[in-house]
Amino acid sequence: MTNYQEVTKVWFFDKIKSSLAGIIVWPILIIVSVYMLWSNEFSYVAREKAIITWENIVVEIDAQNPSPENNNKYVYTFGEVSSDVIQEPDFLFPINAVSVSRTVEMYQWQENTKTEVKENLWGSETHTTTYSYEKKWSQFPINSDDFNQATQYQNPKNWQYEWKTIFGQNVKLGNFKISDWLQAMMPKWNELPLWQELENMLATGSSVVNNYIYNWVNYNDPQIGDLRISYSILPIWTSLSTLAWQRNNDMLDIYLLDGGENITRIEEWNKSAKILFQAMKDDNSLTTWLIRIAFTVIIFLWLNMLFSILPTLGSIVPFIGKILGVWVWLIALVWTLIIAGGTIAIAWLVARPIISVIIIVLIIWAIFAVKYIISHKKVNNVWIS
């Protein structure tokens, strides 16, 4: 693997200008992050209430016997999914499946970069960036025009075949039709075995190895631009369970709340409505925690950048700049805990007023209880003495 190096110098006053620009921008971004943390707590509560509400009114129905009485109702059902034969136009024979997903990968160049920074006396920095290139299979186009060595390492822009998913016609769950939106929410597919006999049906120069179709014969020696194709399917007669909206007498569709929240669920196997609702609650909790963590980290990074002017000024003498950098890191950490933690705590209480009142009452009671115990103990001590 050939490495290429590029050395650049960042002058002290360029660093100062960059840090000063951050003083204007970063406070705005911190305010945005605080707003996201605040609204996240209210979103969690609103979605949790919606899930509980719909859990109490869901109608359990028989997938084999659609009834017009359940039109425009939120329903739960389970059953086996079926479909007409699917014809994949390029390679496969007609196949009995609910859906067929084709994955296409191209052998491409990928650029890897590594930058080392050396701090110099009087505040300048020397940046040494090393570029290396490796070949890899990727489902996504890698834009080689942005490579440092773009003239030597070029990836093709045109793909002969592309990723696609084909759904069967007349897809049903029991005797219910399934809308296109609900089909898109179906579980992941199983790998489709490709038989060696398929190779005889392919164009000259193609081969089938380990469930991949290669568009060249010598699959052990791929070249840049070569393709390989694999398939996965959702088989017919797979058992599915769903929480959905019934309409048009025999159609199951997704259901969106006024705020755009999707409270539809479809999973593999016969699962009770209780399990599906619990999965929705678990997803809601996970999403809330991920947002909490993400924007807390973002606030920490932005506070670091906001105060970056201090280690930048100190970098005239490198070791002083490093000491100031550590202090800025600690200050940013403390203020992150105060800002993010305080926002989450206050929003949590405001979004749950009843629980908040109970907590406040318990805290006040605990304070008075402790004061009473301490004062009573002092009285006893005086009486004994």
Contacts in CASP RR format, 6 or more apart in sequence:
PFRMAT RR
TARGET T0000
AUTHOR 0000-0000-0000
METHOD contacts of the structure
MODEL  1
MTNYQEVTKVWFFDKIKSSLAGIIVWPILIIVSVYMLWSNEFSYVAREKA
IITWENIVVEIDAQNPSPENNNKYVYTFGEVSSDVIQEPDFLFPINAVSV
SRTVEMYQWQENTKTEVKENLWGSETHTTTYSYEKKWSQFPINSDDFNQA
TQYQNPKNWQYEWKTIFGQNVKLGNFKISDWLQAMMPKWNELPLWQELEN
MLATGSSVVNNYIYNWVNYNDPQIGDLRISYSILPIWTSLSTLAWQRNND
MLDIYLLDGGENITRIEEWNKSAKILFQAMKDDNSLTTWLIRIAFTVIIF
LWLNMLFSILPTLGSIVPFIGKILGVWVWLIALVWTLIIAGGTIAIAWLV
ARPIISVIIIVLIIWAIFAVKYIISHKKVNNVWIS
1 132 0 8 1.000
1 133 0 8 1.000
1 134 0 8 1.000
2 132 0 8 1.000
2 133 0 8 1.000
3 130 0 8 1.000
3 131 0 8 1.000
3 132 0 8 1.000
4 130 0 8 1.000
4 131 0 8 1.000
4 132 0 8 1.000
4 148 0 8 1.000
4 149 0 8 1.000
5 128 0 8 1.000
5 129 0 8 1.000
5 130 0 8 1.000
5 131 0 8 1.000
6 128 0 8 1.000
6 129 0 8 1.000
6 131 0 8 1.000
6 148 0 8 1.000
7 126 0 8 1.000
7 127 0 8 1.000
7 128 0 8 1.000
7 129 0 8 1.000
8 126 0 8 1.000
8 127 0 8 1.000
8 129 0 8 1.000
9 124 0 8 1.000
9 125 0 8 1.000
9 126 0 8 1.000
9 127 0 8 1.000
10 124 0 8 1.000
10 125 0 8 1.000
10 126 0 8 1.000
10 127 0 8 1.000
11 124 0 8 1.000
12 122 0 8 1.000
12 123 0 8 1.000
12 124 0 8 1.000
12 315 0 8 1.000
12 316 0 8 1.000
15 123 0 8 1.000
15 125 0 8 1.000
15 312 0 8 1.000
15 315 0 8 1.000
16 309 0 8 1.000
16 312 0 8 1.000
16 313 0 8 1.000
19 308 0 8 1.000
19 309 0 8 1.000
19 312 0 8 1.000
20 309 0 8 1.000
22 305 0 8 1.000
22 306 0 8 1.000
22 308 0 8 1.000
23 306 0 8 1.000
23 309 0 8 1.000
26 302 0 8 1.000
26 303 0 8 1.000
26 305 0 8 1.000
26 306 0 8 1.000
27 306 0 8 1.000
29 298 0 8 1.000
29 302 0 8 1.000
30 299 0 8 1.000
30 302 0 8 1.000
30 303 0 8 1.000
30 306 0 8 1.000
30 339 0 8 1.000
33 295 0 8 1.000
33 298 0 8 1.000
33 299 0 8 1.000
33 302 0 8 1.000
33 340 0 8 1.000
34 299 0 8 1.000
34 339 0 8 1.000
34 340 0 8 1.000
34 343 0 8 1.000
36 291 0 8 1.000
36 295 0 8 1.000
37 291 0 8 1.000
37 292 0 8 1.000
37 295 0 8 1.000
37 296 0 8 1.000
37 340 0 8 1.000
37 343 0 8 1.000
37 344 0 8 1.000
37 347 0 8 1.000
38 343 0 8 1.000
38 347 0 8 1.000
40 288 0 8 1.000
40 291 0 8 1.000
40 292 0 8 1.000
40 295 0 8 1.000
40 347 0 8 1.000
41 288 0 8 1.000
41 344 0 8 1.000
41 347 0 8 1.000
41 348 0 8 1.000
41 350 0 8 1.000
41 351 0 8 1.000
42 347 0 8 1.000
42 351 0 8 1.000
43 288 0 8 1.000
44 284 0 8 1.000
44 285 0 8 1.000
44 287 0 8 1.000
44 288 0 8 1.000
44 351 0 8 1.000
45 351 0 8 1.000
45 352 0 8 1.000
46 261 0 8 1.000
47 261 0 8 1.000
47 284 0 8 1.000
48 281 0 8 1.000
48 284 0 8 1.000
50 257 0 8 1.000
50 261 0 8 1.000
50 263 0 8 1.000
51 263 0 8 1.000
51 277 0 8 1.000
51 280 0 8 1.000
51 281 0 8 1.000
51 284 0 8 1.000
54 74 0 8 1.000
54 243 0 8 1.000
54 263 0 8 1.000
54 277 0 8 1.000
55 273 0 8 1.000
55 277 0 8 1.000
57 74 0 8 1.000
58 74 0 8 1.000
58 75 0 8 1.000
58 76 0 8 1.000
58 243 0 8 1.000
58 273 0 8 1.000
59 70 0 8 1.000
59 73 0 8 1.000
59 74 0 8 1.000
59 75 0 8 1.000
59 76 0 8 1.000
60 75 0 8 1.000
60 76 0 8 1.000
60 77 0 8 1.000
60 273 0 8 1.000
61 67 0 8 1.000
61 70 0 8 1.000
61 75 0 8 1.000
61 76 0 8 1.000
61 77 0 8 1.000
61 246 0 8 1.000
62 77 0 8 1.000
63 77 0 8 1.000
63 78 0 8 1.000
63 79 0 8 1.000
63 173 0 8 1.000
63 174 0 8 1.000
63 175 0 8 1.000
63 176 0 8 1.000
64 174 0 8 1.000
64 175 0 8 1.000
65 175 0 8 1.000
66 175 0 8 1.000
66 176 0 8 1.000
66 246 0 8 1.000
66 249 0 8 1.000
66 250 0 8 1.000
68 249 0 8 1.000
70 246 0 8 1.000
71 246 0 8 1.000
71 247 0 8 1.000
71 248 0 8 1.000
71 249 0 8 1.000
72 245 0 8 1.000
72 246 0 8 1.000
72 247 0 8 1.000
73 245 0 8 1.000
73 246 0 8 1.000
74 243 0 8 1.000
74 244 0 8 1.000
74 245 0 8 1.000
74 255 0 8 1.000
74 263 0 8 1.000
75 243 0 8 1.000
75 244 0 8 1.000
75 245 0 8 1.000
75 246 0 8 1.000
75 252 0 8 1.000
76 241 0 8 1.000
76 242 0 8 1.000
76 243 0 8 1.000
76 273 0 8 1.000
76 276 0 8 1.000
77 173 0 8 1.000
77 176 0 8 1.000
77 241 0 8 1.000
77 242 0 8 1.000
77 244 0 8 1.000
77 252 0 8 1.000
78 239 0 8 1.000
78 240 0 8 1.000
78 241 0 8 1.000
78 242 0 8 1.000
78 270 0 8 1.000
78 271 0 8 1.000
79 173 0 8 1.000
79 174 0 8 1.000
79 239 0 8 1.000
79 240 0 8 1.000
79 241 0 8 1.000
79 270 0 8 1.000
80 173 0 8 1.000
80 174 0 8 1.000
80 236 0 8 1.000
80 237 0 8 1.000
80 238 0 8 1.000
80 239 0 8 1.000
80 240 0 8 1.000
81 98 0 8 1.000
81 171 0 8 1.000
81 172 0 8 1.000
81 173 0 8 1.000
81 174 0 8 1.000
81 178 0 8 1.000
81 186 0 8 1.000
81 234 0 8 1.000
81 236 0 8 1.000
81 237 0 8 1.000
81 238 0 8 1.000
81 239 0 8 1.000
81 240 0 8 1.000
82 98 0 8 1.000
82 171 0 8 1.000
82 172 0 8 1.000
82 174 0 8 1.000
82 236 0 8 1.000
82 237 0 8 1.000
83 96 0 8 1.000
83 97 0 8 1.000
83 98 0 8 1.000
83 99 0 8 1.000
83 167 0 8 1.000
83 168 0 8 1.000
83 169 0 8 1.000
83 170 0 8 1.000
83 171 0 8 1.000
83 172 0 8 1.000
83 236 0 8 1.000
84 168 0 8 1.000
84 169 0 8 1.000
84 170 0 8 1.000
85 94 0 8 1.000
85 95 0 8 1.000
85 96 0 8 1.000
85 168 0 8 1.000
86 94 0 8 1.000
86 95 0 8 1.000
86 96 0 8 1.000
86 97 0 8 1.000
86 99 0 8 1.000
86 100 0 8 1.000
86 166 0 8 1.000
86 167 0 8 1.000
86 168 0 8 1.000
87 94 0 8 1.000
87 95 0 8 1.000
88 95 0 8 1.000
88 100 0 8 1.000
88 102 0 8 1.000
88 166 0 8 1.000
88 231 0 8 1.000
90 102 0 8 1.000
90 161 0 8 1.000
91 198 0 8 1.000
91 201 0 8 1.000
91 202 0 8 1.000
91 213 0 8 1.000
91 229 0 8 1.000
92 100 0 8 1.000
92 198 0 8 1.000
92 231 0 8 1.000
95 192 0 8 1.000
95 233 0 8 1.000
96 235 0 8 1.000
96 236 0 8 1.000
97 168 0 8 1.000
97 233 0 8 1.000
97 234 0 8 1.000
97 235 0 8 1.000
97 236 0 8 1.000
98 167 0 8 1.000
98 168 0 8 1.000
98 171 0 8 1.000
98 183 0 8 1.000
98 186 0 8 1.000
98 233 0 8 1.000
98 234 0 8 1.000
98 235 0 8 1.000
98 236 0 8 1.000
98 238 0 8 1.000
99 165 0 8 1.000
99 166 0 8 1.000
99 167 0 8 1.000
99 168 0 8 1.000
99 171 0 8 1.000
99 183 0 8 1.000
99 186 0 8 1.000
99 189 0 8 1.000
99 233 0 8 1.000
99 234 0 8 1.000
100 165 0 8 1.000
100 166 0 8 1.000
100 189 0 8 1.000
100 192 0 8 1.000
100 231 0 8 1.000
100 232 0 8 1.000
100 233 0 8 1.000
101 163 0 8 1.000
101 164 0 8 1.000
101 165 0 8 1.000
101 166 0 8 1.000
101 189 0 8 1.000
101 231 0 8 1.000
101 232 0 8 1.000
101 233 0 8 1.000
102 161 0 8 1.000
102 163 0 8 1.000
102 164 0 8 1.000
102 165 0 8 1.000
102 166 0 8 1.000
102 229 0 8 1.000
102 230 0 8 1.000
102 231 0 8 1.000
103 139 0 8 1.000
103 163 0 8 1.000
103 229 0 8 1.000
103 230 0 8 1.000
103 231 0 8 1.000
103 232 0 8 1.000
104 139 0 8 1.000
104 159 0 8 1.000
104 161 0 8 1.000
104 162 0 8 1.000
104 163 0 8 1.000
104 227 0 8 1.000
104 228 0 8 1.000
104 229 0 8 1.000
105 137 0 8 1.000
105 138 0 8 1.000
105 139 0 8 1.000
105 227 0 8 1.000
105 228 0 8 1.000
105 229 0 8 1.000
105 230 0 8 1.000
106 137 0 8 1.000
106 138 0 8 1.000
106 141 0 8 1.000
106 155 0 8 1.000
106 156 0 8 1.000
106 159 0 8 1.000
106 225 0 8 1.000
106 226 0 8 1.000
106 227 0 8 1.000
107 135 0 8 1.000
107 136 0 8 1.000
107 137 0 8 1.000
107 222 0 8 1.000
107 223 0 8 1.000
107 224 0 8 1.000
107 225 0 8 1.000
107 226 0 8 1.000
107 227 0 8 1.000
107 228 0 8 1.000
108 135 0 8 1.000
108 136 0 8 1.000
108 137 0 8 1.000
108 138 0 8 1.000
108 141 0 8 1.000
108 142 0 8 1.000
108 144 0 8 1.000
108 155 0 8 1.000
108 224 0 8 1.000
108 225 0 8 1.000
109 133 0 8 1.000
109 134 0 8 1.000
109 135 0 8 1.000
109 142 0 8 1.000
109 144 0 8 1.000
109 147 0 8 1.000
109 153 0 8 1.000
109 154 0 8 1.000
109 155 0 8 1.000
109 224 0 8 1.000
110 133 0 8 1.000
110 134 0 8 1.000
110 135 0 8 1.000
110 136 0 8 1.000
110 138 0 8 1.000
110 142 0 8 1.000
111 131 0 8 1.000
111 132 0 8 1.000
111 133 0 8 1.000
111 144 0 8 1.000
111 146 0 8 1.000
111 147 0 8 1.000
111 148 0 8 1.000
111 149 0 8 1.000
111 153 0 8 1.000
112 131 0 8 1.000
112 132 0 8 1.000
112 133 0 8 1.000
112 134 0 8 1.000
113 129 0 8 1.000
113 130 0 8 1.000
113 131 0 8 1.000
113 148 0 8 1.000
114 129 0 8 1.000
114 130 0 8 1.000
114 132 0 8 1.000
115 127 0 8 1.000
115 128 0 8 1.000
115 129 0 8 1.000
115 130 0 8 1.000
116 127 0 8 1.000
116 128 0 8 1.000
116 129 0 8 1.000
116 130 0 8 1.000
117 125 0 8 1.000
117 126 0 8 1.000
117 127 0 8 1.000
118 125 0 8 1.000
118 126 0 8 1.000
118 127 0 8 1.000
118 128 0 8 1.000
119 125 0 8 1.000
119 315 0 8 1.000
119 318 0 8 1.000
119 321 0 8 1.000
119 322 0 8 1.000
120 126 0 8 1.000
120 318 0 8 1.000
121 316 0 8 1.000
121 317 0 8 1.000
121 318 0 8 1.000
122 316 0 8 1.000
123 314 0 8 1.000
123 315 0 8 1.000
123 316 0 8 1.000
123 318 0 8 1.000
125 315 0 8 1.000
129 148 0 8 1.000
131 147 0 8 1.000
131 148 0 8 1.000
131 149 0 8 1.000
133 147 0 8 1.000
133 149 0 8 1.000
133 153 0 8 1.000
135 222 0 8 1.000
135 224 0 8 1.000
137 222 0 8 1.000
137 228 0 8 1.000
139 163 0 8 1.000
141 155 0 8 1.000
141 157 0 8 1.000
141 159 0 8 1.000
142 155 0 8 1.000
143 155 0 8 1.000
144 150 0 8 1.000
144 153 0 8 1.000
144 154 0 8 1.000
144 155 0 8 1.000
147 153 0 8 1.000
154 224 0 8 1.000
155 224 0 8 1.000
155 225 0 8 1.000
156 224 0 8 1.000
156 225 0 8 1.000
159 227 0 8 1.000
160 215 0 8 1.000
160 227 0 8 1.000
161 227 0 8 1.000
161 229 0 8 1.000
167 180 0 8 1.000
167 183 0 8 1.000
170 177 0 8 1.000
171 177 0 8 1.000
171 178 0 8 1.000
171 183 0 8 1.000
172 178 0 8 1.000
173 240 0 8 1.000
173 242 0 8 1.000
173 252 0 8 1.000
175 250 0 8 1.000
176 246 0 8 1.000
176 250 0 8 1.000
176 251 0 8 1.000
176 252 0 8 1.000
177 248 0 8 1.000
177 250 0 8 1.000
177 251 0 8 1.000
177 252 0 8 1.000
178 251 0 8 1.000
178 252 0 8 1.000
179 251 0 8 1.000
179 252 0 8 1.000
179 253 0 8 1.000
179 254 0 8 1.000
181 253 0 8 1.000
181 254 0 8 1.000
182 242 0 8 1.000
182 244 0 8 1.000
182 252 0 8 1.000
182 253 0 8 1.000
182 254 0 8 1.000
182 264 0 8 1.000
182 266 0 8 1.000
185 254 0 8 1.000
185 264 0 8 1.000
185 266 0 8 1.000
186 234 0 8 1.000
186 240 0 8 1.000
186 266 0 8 1.000
187 234 0 8 1.000
187 238 0 8 1.000
187 240 0 8 1.000
187 266 0 8 1.000
187 267 0 8 1.000
187 268 0 8 1.000
188 232 0 8 1.000
189 232 0 8 1.000
189 233 0 8 1.000
189 234 0 8 1.000
190 232 0 8 1.000
190 233 0 8 1.000
190 234 0 8 1.000
190 235 0 8 1.000
191 211 0 8 1.000
191 230 0 8 1.000
191 231 0 8 1.000
191 232 0 8 1.000
192 211 0 8 1.000
192 230 0 8 1.000
192 231 0 8 1.000
192 232 0 8 1.000
192 233 0 8 1.000
193 211 0 8 1.000
194 208 0 8 1.000
194 211 0 8 1.000
194 212 0 8 1.000
194 213 0 8 1.000
194 230 0 8 1.000
194 231 0 8 1.000
195 208 0 8 1.000
196 208 0 8 1.000
198 208 0 8 1.000
198 213 0 8 1.000
199 206 0 8 1.000
199 207 0 8 1.000
199 208 0 8 1.000
202 208 0 8 1.000
202 213 0 8 1.000
205 215 0 8 1.000
205 216 0 8 1.000
205 217 0 8 1.000
206 213 0 8 1.000
206 214 0 8 1.000
206 215 0 8 1.000
206 216 0 8 1.000
206 217 0 8 1.000
207 213 0 8 1.000
207 214 0 8 1.000
207 216 0 8 1.000
207 217 0 8 1.000
207 219 0 8 1.000
208 214 0 8 1.000
209 219 0 8 1.000
211 230 0 8 1.000
211 231 0 8 1.000
212 219 0 8 1.000
212 228 0 8 1.000
212 229 0 8 1.000
212 230 0 8 1.000
213 228 0 8 1.000
213 229 0 8 1.000
213 230 0 8 1.000
214 222 0 8 1.000
214 226 0 8 1.000
214 227 0 8 1.000
214 228 0 8 1.000
215 226 0 8 1.000
215 227 0 8 1.000
215 228 0 8 1.000
215 229 0 8 1.000
216 222 0 8 1.000
216 223 0 8 1.000
216 226 0 8 1.000
219 228 0 8 1.000
222 228 0 8 1.000
238 268 0 8 1.000
239 268 0 8 1.000
239 269 0 8 1.000
239 270 0 8 1.000
240 266 0 8 1.000
240 267 0 8 1.000
240 268 0 8 1.000
240 269 0 8 1.000
241 266 0 8 1.000
241 267 0 8 1.000
241 268 0 8 1.000
241 269 0 8 1.000
241 270 0 8 1.000
241 271 0 8 1.000
241 272 0 8 1.000
241 275 0 8 1.000
241 276 0 8 1.000
242 252 0 8 1.000
242 264 0 8 1.000
242 265 0 8 1.000
242 266 0 8 1.000
242 267 0 8 1.000
242 276 0 8 1.000
243 263 0 8 1.000
243 264 0 8 1.000
243 265 0 8 1.000
243 266 0 8 1.000
243 273 0 8 1.000
243 276 0 8 1.000
243 277 0 8 1.000
243 280 0 8 1.000
244 252 0 8 1.000
244 253 0 8 1.000
244 254 0 8 1.000
244 255 0 8 1.000
244 264 0 8 1.000
244 265 0 8 1.000
244 266 0 8 1.000
245 252 0 8 1.000
245 253 0 8 1.000
245 254 0 8 1.000
245 255 0 8 1.000
245 264 0 8 1.000
246 252 0 8 1.000
246 253 0 8 1.000
247 253 0 8 1.000
254 262 0 8 1.000
254 264 0 8 1.000
255 262 0 8 1.000
255 263 0 8 1.000
255 264 0 8 1.000
256 262 0 8 1.000
256 263 0 8 1.000
257 263 0 8 1.000
263 280 0 8 1.000
265 276 0 8 1.000
265 277 0 8 1.000
265 279 0 8 1.000
265 280 0 8 1.000
267 276 0 8 1.000
267 279 0 8 1.000
292 340 0 8 1.000
292 344 0 8 1.000
295 340 0 8 1.000
296 336 0 8 1.000
296 340 0 8 1.000
296 341 0 8 1.000
299 336 0 8 1.000
299 339 0 8 1.000
299 340 0 8 1.000
300 332 0 8 1.000
300 333 0 8 1.000
300 336 0 8 1.000
300 340 0 8 1.000
303 331 0 8 1.000
303 332 0 8 1.000
303 335 0 8 1.000
303 336 0 8 1.000
304 328 0 8 1.000
304 329 0 8 1.000
304 332 0 8 1.000
306 332 0 8 1.000
307 328 0 8 1.000
307 331 0 8 1.000
307 332 0 8 1.000
308 328 0 8 1.000
310 324 0 8 1.000
310 325 0 8 1.000
310 327 0 8 1.000
310 328 0 8 1.000
311 321 0 8 1.000
311 322 0 8 1.000
311 324 0 8 1.000
311 325 0 8 1.000
311 328 0 8 1.000
312 321 0 8 1.000
313 324 0 8 1.000
314 320 0 8 1.000
314 321 0 8 1.000
314 324 0 8 1.000
315 321 0 8 1.000
349 355 0 8 1.000
349 356 0 8 1.000
349 359 0 8 1.000
350 356 0 8 1.000
END
